[in-house]
Amino acid sequence: MSPVSRREMLVAIYPRYRQADRRAKALILNEFCAATGYHRKYAIGLLARALEPKRRRRRVRRHRYGPEVIRLLSRIWQAAGYPWSVRLKAVLPLWLPWARRRWQISPVLEQQVLTMSPRTMDRALRPSKQRLGRRLYGRTKPGSLLKHHIPVQTAAWTETRPGFAEMDLVSHSGNAADGEYIHSLNVTDIVTGWVETRAVLGKGQTGIVAALAEIAAALPFALRGLDSDNGSEFINHHLVRFCRQRQIQFTRSRPYKKDDNAHIEQKNWTHVRKLLGWDRYDSPEALAAINDLYRHELRLMMNLFQPTVKLQRKVRIGSRLQRVYTPAQTPVDRYLSHPDVPPQQARRLRELRAQFDPFELSNVIGRKLHRIYQLANSRQSPSAPKCSAAA
C-alpha cells in the first residue's frame, strides 16, 4: 500500500475509531494494522492525532563562522568588485595570498573562509548587499525631474510598424575608464532588426544627438520611437528636445533591468563588441576609421546579407520552456515584406543589394578592422589576442 493510500485509509477510519467503544476500537485497530503493516503502537499514535495539524519545529541554524570570517570575506568581496557568490568562491584562492600582505590572517581564519559554500556566502553578505542595493553604477546621474517626465517601457514594443528602436552605448575604454574615449552608439529596430551604429568621442549630449540624427537619416524608414537605459547620455534635455521636434516617442527602461533592452544588448555583441573587442580607442584617427566602417561596409553586410531570427512565441511543455523562432531573414527582407513599404523605397533597396558582393564586403571589413586594431591604445588595452575579421 502506498503512503497516499495509507493516509486516505487513516482519514477514513478516524471518525469511526473515535466513536467506537473499547472492544470495537481493538477490532478497527487490528484491521488497520493488517492493511497498512504498521506496528500496533505506531498505529495507535496515528489514530490519536490523525486530523490534528502537524507542528514543524523550526530548525535554528548555528553560526559556524564568526564576525572575523565575515569581515574578511566582505573586504575581499568589495575589493573584487562585488562578484556573486559562485565567482567569489573562485576568487578567494587567488586573492588570499595578497590579502595576507595587507592584513594579519591566521591559518585557521583562512581555512574557514576557503571552506565556506557559495550559499553560505550569500547569507553572510546579505546585510551588505541590502545596504548597497541602491548604489549607482554609472559615473553621472540625470536630474530626477527630467527622468520622471520620460515614461518607463517595461514590455516589448507592441507596434508592428518599423521605426520603433532600442539604443545603447558600447564603451571602448580598455582597461581604464578615465579620460575621453570612443563609444559606439547602437540603434536597432524591433520589427525588422535593422541596425545602425555610429562612433562618438566621449558621452557628450551634443555628440550623441548629432550621431542619432545621422542614424535617423540613414534608416530606410522613419524613426517613430526610441527606448534607452537610464544613462545621463540619454536622459537629458538635448535628446528630449530632439525627440519632441521629430515627434519620436521616447521611453526608458527600468534601472538595472537589462532584459528590458534585450534586443539592443544582443546587437551590442554581434555588431560592436565581437568586432572591436575590448581595446581602448581614444584618438580622432580611430574615430574616423570606426565611423568609416560603420557608415559603409558593416551596415551593408549586417542589414543586407546577414539573416537573423526573431522570437515568435514561447510554449510551455511540462517543465520545459520551448522557444519558437521565425524563419531566418535579413533585416532588409523583413522590411520589404511589410505591407507599408513604398514601392520606390523597395526598388531602391533591391538595387542597392544587387550592387554589392558580400565576399568583397567581407574582405573590405577585414582590412578596415586590421587598420582599426593598429589605432588602438595598446598601453590601456587588454593583452588578449584580437580575433580576426574572418573569425
C-alpha positions as CSV (number, residue, x, y, z in Angstrom):
1,M,0.0,0.0,0.0
2,S,1.4,3.4,-1.0
3,P,1.8,6.2,1.6
4,V,-1.0,8.1,0.0
5,S,-3.4,5.2,0.3
6,R,-2.4,4.7,3.9
7,R,-3.1,8.3,4.7
8,E,-6.5,8.0,2.9
9,M,-7.4,4.9,4.9
10,L,-6.3,6.7,8.2
11,V,-8.6,9.6,7.5
12,A,-11.5,7.3,6.5
13,I,-11.5,5.2,9.7
14,Y,-10.6,8.0,12.1
15,P,-14.2,9.1,12.8
16,R,-15.4,5.5,13.3
17,Y,-12.4,4.8,15.6
18,R,-13.1,7.9,17.8
19,Q,-16.8,7.0,18.3
20,A,-16.3,3.2,18.9
21,D,-16.1,1.6,22.4
22,R,-13.0,-0.2,23.7
23,R,-13.9,-3.6,22.1
24,A,-14.7,-2.1,18.7
25,K,-11.5,0.0,18.7
26,A,-9.5,-3.1,19.1
27,L,-11.1,-4.6,16.0
28,I,-10.6,-1.5,14.0
29,L,-7.0,-1.3,15.1
30,N,-6.4,-4.9,14.0
31,E,-7.8,-4.2,10.6
32,F,-5.8,-1.0,10.2
33,C,-2.5,-2.8,11.2
34,A,-3.2,-5.7,8.9
35,A,-3.9,-3.4,5.9
36,T,-1.1,-1.0,6.4
37,G,1.6,-3.1,8.0
38,Y,2.1,-0.6,10.8
39,H,3.2,-1.6,14.3
40,R,0.3,-1.5,16.8
41,K,1.8,1.2,19.0
42,Y,2.6,3.4,15.9
43,A,-1.0,2.9,14.6
44,I,-2.5,3.9,18.0
45,G,-0.4,7.1,17.9
46,L,-1.6,7.9,14.3
47,L,-5.3,7.3,15.2
48,A,-4.9,9.5,18.2
49,R,-3.7,12.6,16.2
50,A,-4.9,11.8,12.7
51,L,-6.6,15.1,11.9
52,E,-4.5,17.4,14.1
53,P,-2.3,19.9,12.2
54,K,1.3,19.0,12.0
55,R,3.6,21.2,14.0
56,R,7.0,21.7,12.5
57,R,9.9,22.6,14.7
58,R,11.9,25.4,13.2
59,R,15.5,24.4,12.9
60,V,17.8,27.0,14.3
61,R,21.0,27.2,12.3
62,R,24.1,27.5,14.3
63,H,26.5,30.2,13.4
64,R,29.6,28.4,12.3
65,Y,31.6,31.4,11.1
66,G,32.3,34.3,13.4
67,P,32.4,38.0,12.7
68,E,36.1,37.9,11.8
69,V,35.5,35.5,8.9
70,I,32.6,37.5,7.6
71,R,34.6,40.7,7.9
72,L,37.4,39.2,5.8
73,L,35.0,37.8,3.3
74,S,33.3,41.2,2.9
75,R,36.7,43.0,2.4
76,I,37.7,40.7,-0.4
77,W,34.2,40.8,-1.9
78,Q,34.2,44.6,-2.1
79,A,37.8,44.8,-3.4
80,A,36.9,42.3,-6.2
81,G,34.0,44.4,-7.4
82,Y,31.1,42.7,-5.7
83,P,31.1,39.4,-7.6
84,W,28.3,36.9,-7.0
85,S,28.9,34.0,-4.6
86,V,29.9,31.4,-7.2
87,R,32.5,33.7,-8.6
88,L,33.6,34.9,-5.2
89,K,34.3,31.2,-4.3
90,A,36.7,31.1,-7.2
91,V,38.2,34.5,-6.4
92,L,39.3,33.6,-2.8
93,P,42.2,31.3,-3.6
94,L,43.7,33.9,-5.9
95,W,43.2,36.9,-3.6
96,L,44.0,35.4,-0.2
97,P,47.8,35.4,-0.8
98,W,47.7,39.1,-1.5
99,A,45.3,39.6,1.4
100,R,47.9,38.2,3.8
101,R,50.3,41.0,2.9
102,R,47.6,43.6,3.9
103,W,46.0,42.1,7.0
104,Q,47.0,39.7,9.7
105,I,45.2,36.5,8.7
106,S,45.7,33.3,10.8
107,P,45.7,29.9,9.0
108,V,42.5,28.9,10.9
109,L,40.7,32.1,9.6
110,E,42.0,31.5,6.1
111,Q,40.8,27.9,6.1
112,Q,37.4,28.9,7.4
113,V,37.0,31.4,4.5
114,L,38.0,28.8,1.9
115,T,35.6,26.2,3.2
116,M,32.5,28.5,3.0
117,S,30.0,27.4,0.4
118,P,28.5,30.0,-2.1
119,R,25.1,29.7,-0.4
120,T,26.7,30.5,3.0
121,M,28.5,33.5,1.4
122,D,25.1,34.8,0.2
123,R,23.7,34.6,3.7
124,A,26.8,36.2,5.3
125,L,26.8,39.1,2.8
126,R,23.1,39.7,2.7
127,P,23.2,42.7,5.0
128,S,25.9,44.3,2.9
129,K,24.1,43.7,-0.3
130,Q,20.9,45.3,1.1
131,R,22.9,48.4,2.0
132,L,24.4,48.5,-1.5
133,G,21.2,47.8,-3.3
134,R,20.6,51.5,-4.2
135,R,24.1,52.4,-5.2
136,L,24.7,54.0,-8.7
137,Y,26.9,52.1,-11.1
138,G,27.2,55.0,-13.6
139,R,29.5,58.0,-13.4
140,T,26.8,60.6,-13.9
141,K,23.3,61.0,-12.6
142,P,20.5,62.7,-14.5
143,G,18.1,65.1,-12.9
144,S,15.2,63.4,-11.2
145,L,12.7,65.9,-12.5
146,L,13.6,65.2,-16.1
147,K,13.8,61.4,-15.5
148,H,10.2,61.3,-14.2
149,H,9.0,63.0,-17.4
150,I,10.2,60.1,-19.5
151,P,7.9,57.1,-19.3
152,V,9.2,53.7,-18.4
153,Q,8.9,50.9,-21.0
154,T,8.6,47.6,-19.2
155,A,7.5,45.3,-22.1
156,A,8.4,44.9,-25.7
157,W,7.0,47.2,-28.3
158,T,3.5,46.2,-29.4
159,E,3.9,48.1,-32.7
160,T,4.1,46.1,-35.9
161,R,5.4,49.0,-37.9
162,P,9.1,49.6,-38.5
163,G,10.6,52.6,-36.7
164,F,10.5,51.7,-33.0
165,A,14.0,51.1,-31.9
166,E,16.2,50.5,-28.8
167,M,19.5,52.3,-28.4
168,D,22.6,51.9,-26.2
169,L,26.2,52.9,-25.9
170,V,29.1,50.5,-26.0
171,S,32.3,51.9,-24.5
172,H,35.8,51.3,-25.9
173,S,37.7,52.3,-22.8
174,G,40.0,49.3,-22.5
175,N,41.5,48.8,-19.0
176,A,41.0,52.4,-17.9
177,A,37.7,54.3,-17.6
178,D,39.3,57.8,-17.1
179,G,39.7,60.4,-19.8
180,E,37.8,60.7,-23.0
181,Y,37.4,57.6,-25.2
182,I,35.2,56.4,-28.1
183,H,31.7,55.0,-27.6
184,S,29.6,53.2,-30.2
185,L,26.0,54.3,-30.4
186,N,24.0,51.3,-31.4
187,V,20.3,51.6,-32.6
188,T,18.3,48.5,-33.6
189,D,14.8,48.4,-34.9
190,I,12.5,46.0,-33.1
191,V,10.3,44.8,-36.1
192,T,12.9,44.5,-38.8
193,G,16.2,44.0,-36.9
194,W,17.8,46.8,-38.9
195,V,20.9,48.1,-37.0
196,E,22.7,51.4,-37.4
197,T,25.9,52.3,-35.5
198,R,27.9,55.4,-35.1
199,A,31.1,56.2,-33.1
200,V,31.3,59.2,-30.8
201,L,34.2,60.6,-28.8
202,G,33.0,60.9,-25.2
203,K,29.5,60.8,-23.9
204,G,28.6,64.5,-24.5
205,Q,25.0,65.1,-25.1
206,T,25.5,67.2,-28.2
207,G,27.6,64.4,-29.9
208,I,25.0,61.8,-29.0
209,V,22.2,63.8,-30.5
210,A,24.2,64.5,-33.7
211,A,25.0,60.8,-34.1
212,L,21.4,59.9,-33.5
213,A,20.3,62.5,-36.2
214,E,22.7,60.9,-38.6
215,I,21.4,57.4,-37.8
216,A,17.8,58.6,-38.3
217,A,18.7,59.9,-41.7
218,A,20.4,56.6,-42.7
219,L,17.4,54.4,-41.7
220,P,15.2,53.3,-44.7
221,F,12.1,54.1,-42.6
222,A,11.0,56.9,-40.3
223,L,12.2,56.8,-36.7
224,R,9.0,56.7,-34.6
225,G,10.1,55.5,-31.2
226,L,13.3,55.2,-29.1
227,D,13.9,53.2,-25.9
228,S,17.1,53.7,-23.9
229,D,18.5,52.9,-20.5
230,N,18.8,55.5,-17.7
231,G,22.3,56.8,-18.5
232,S,22.8,60.5,-18.5
233,E,23.9,60.4,-22.1
234,F,20.3,59.7,-23.0
235,I,18.3,61.2,-20.1
236,N,19.0,64.9,-20.9
237,H,17.2,67.9,-22.3
238,H,19.0,67.7,-25.7
239,L,17.7,64.3,-26.5
240,V,14.2,65.0,-25.2
241,R,14.1,68.2,-27.3
242,F,15.3,66.2,-30.3
243,C,12.6,63.6,-29.9
244,R,9.8,66.2,-29.4
245,Q,10.8,68.1,-32.5
246,R,10.7,65.0,-34.7
247,Q,7.6,63.5,-32.9
248,I,9.5,60.5,-31.7
249,Q,8.1,58.5,-28.8
250,F,10.9,58.4,-26.2
251,T,10.8,55.9,-23.3
252,R,13.3,54.4,-20.9
253,S,13.8,51.0,-19.3
254,R,13.8,50.1,-15.6
255,P,17.1,50.7,-13.8
256,Y,19.3,47.6,-13.6
257,K,17.0,45.6,-15.8
258,K,19.0,44.6,-18.9
259,D,16.2,42.3,-20.1
260,D,14.1,45.3,-20.9
261,N,16.5,46.1,-23.7
262,A,17.3,42.6,-24.8
263,H,17.3,43.4,-28.5
264,I,20.0,46.0,-28.3
265,E,22.1,44.0,-25.8
266,Q,22.3,41.2,-28.3
267,K,23.3,43.6,-31.1
268,N,25.9,45.2,-28.9
269,W,27.8,41.9,-29.0
270,T,27.3,40.9,-32.7
271,H,27.7,44.4,-34.2
272,V,30.3,46.0,-32.0
273,R,32.0,44.0,-29.3
274,K,32.6,40.9,-31.4
275,L,34.4,43.0,-34.0
276,L,36.2,45.7,-32.0
277,G,36.8,43.7,-28.8
278,W,37.6,45.4,-25.5
279,D,40.5,47.6,-26.7
280,R,40.7,51.3,-25.9
281,Y,40.2,53.7,-28.8
282,D,40.6,57.4,-27.9
283,S,42.1,59.2,-30.9
284,P,40.4,61.2,-33.7
285,E,42.1,58.8,-36.2
286,A,40.4,55.8,-34.6
287,L,37.1,57.7,-34.5
288,A,37.2,58.4,-38.2
289,A,38.3,54.8,-39.1
290,I,35.5,53.3,-37.0
291,N,32.8,55.5,-38.4
292,D,34.1,54.8,-41.9
293,L,33.4,51.1,-41.2
294,Y,30.0,51.7,-39.5
295,R,28.7,54.0,-42.3
296,H,29.6,51.8,-45.2
297,E,30.6,48.2,-45.4
298,L,29.4,47.0,-41.9
299,R,25.9,48.3,-42.2
300,L,25.6,46.9,-45.7
301,M,26.8,43.5,-44.6
302,M,24.7,43.3,-41.5
303,N,21.5,44.7,-42.9
304,L,21.6,43.3,-46.4
305,F,23.4,40.0,-46.2
306,Q,23.2,38.7,-42.6
307,P,19.9,36.8,-41.8
308,T,18.6,36.8,-38.2
309,V,15.8,35.1,-36.4
310,K,13.2,36.6,-34.1
311,L,11.5,35.0,-31.1
312,Q,7.9,34.3,-32.1
313,R,6.4,32.7,-29.0
314,K,7.2,30.6,-26.0
315,V,5.5,27.2,-25.5
316,R,5.4,25.5,-22.1
317,I,5.8,21.7,-22.4
318,G,5.6,20.3,-18.9
319,S,8.5,21.8,-17.0
320,R,10.4,22.8,-20.2
321,L,10.0,26.1,-22.0
322,Q,10.4,25.8,-25.7
323,R,11.1,28.9,-27.8
324,V,9.7,29.1,-31.3
325,Y,11.6,31.4,-33.7
326,T,10.6,32.9,-37.1
327,P,12.4,31.8,-40.2
328,A,15.7,33.5,-40.7
329,Q,15.5,36.7,-42.7
330,T,17.8,39.6,-43.4
331,P,16.6,42.9,-42.0
332,V,16.1,44.3,-45.5
333,D,13.9,41.3,-46.4
334,R,11.9,41.6,-43.2
335,Y,11.4,45.3,-44.0
336,L,10.4,44.6,-47.7
337,S,7.8,42.1,-46.6
338,H,6.0,44.8,-44.6
339,P,2.8,46.0,-46.5
340,D,3.5,49.7,-45.8
341,V,6.8,49.9,-47.7
342,P,6.7,52.4,-50.6
343,P,7.3,50.8,-54.0
344,Q,10.1,53.2,-54.8
345,Q,11.9,52.5,-51.5
346,A,11.6,48.8,-52.1
347,R,13.0,49.0,-55.5
348,R,15.9,51.2,-54.3
349,L,16.8,48.7,-51.6
350,R,16.7,45.8,-54.0
351,E,19.0,47.7,-56.4
352,L,21.3,48.6,-53.5
353,R,21.8,44.9,-52.5
354,A,22.4,43.9,-56.1
355,Q,25.3,46.3,-56.4
356,F,27.5,44.7,-53.7
357,D,29.3,41.4,-53.5
358,P,29.1,40.1,-49.9
359,F,32.5,38.3,-50.3
360,E,34.1,41.6,-51.2
361,L,32.4,43.3,-48.4
362,S,33.8,40.8,-46.0
363,N,37.3,41.4,-47.4
364,V,37.0,45.1,-47.0
365,I,35.7,44.8,-43.5
366,G,38.6,42.6,-42.6
367,R,41.1,45.2,-44.0
368,K,39.4,48.1,-42.2
369,L,39.3,46.2,-38.9
370,H,43.0,45.4,-39.2
371,R,43.6,49.1,-39.7
372,I,41.4,49.9,-36.7
373,Y,43.3,47.5,-34.5
374,Q,46.5,49.3,-35.2
375,L,44.9,52.6,-33.9
376,A,44.1,51.1,-30.5
377,N,45.7,52.5,-27.4
378,S,47.9,49.5,-26.6
379,R,49.0,50.8,-23.2
380,Q,45.5,50.8,-21.9
381,S,44.1,47.8,-23.7
382,P,43.8,44.1,-22.6
383,S,46.7,41.9,-23.6
384,A,44.5,39.2,-25.0
385,P,45.0,38.5,-28.7
386,K,42.4,40.0,-31.1
387,C,40.1,37.9,-33.2
388,S,40.5,38.3,-37.0
389,A,37.6,39.6,-39.1
390,A,37.1,36.2,-40.7
391,A,36.7,34.6,-37.2
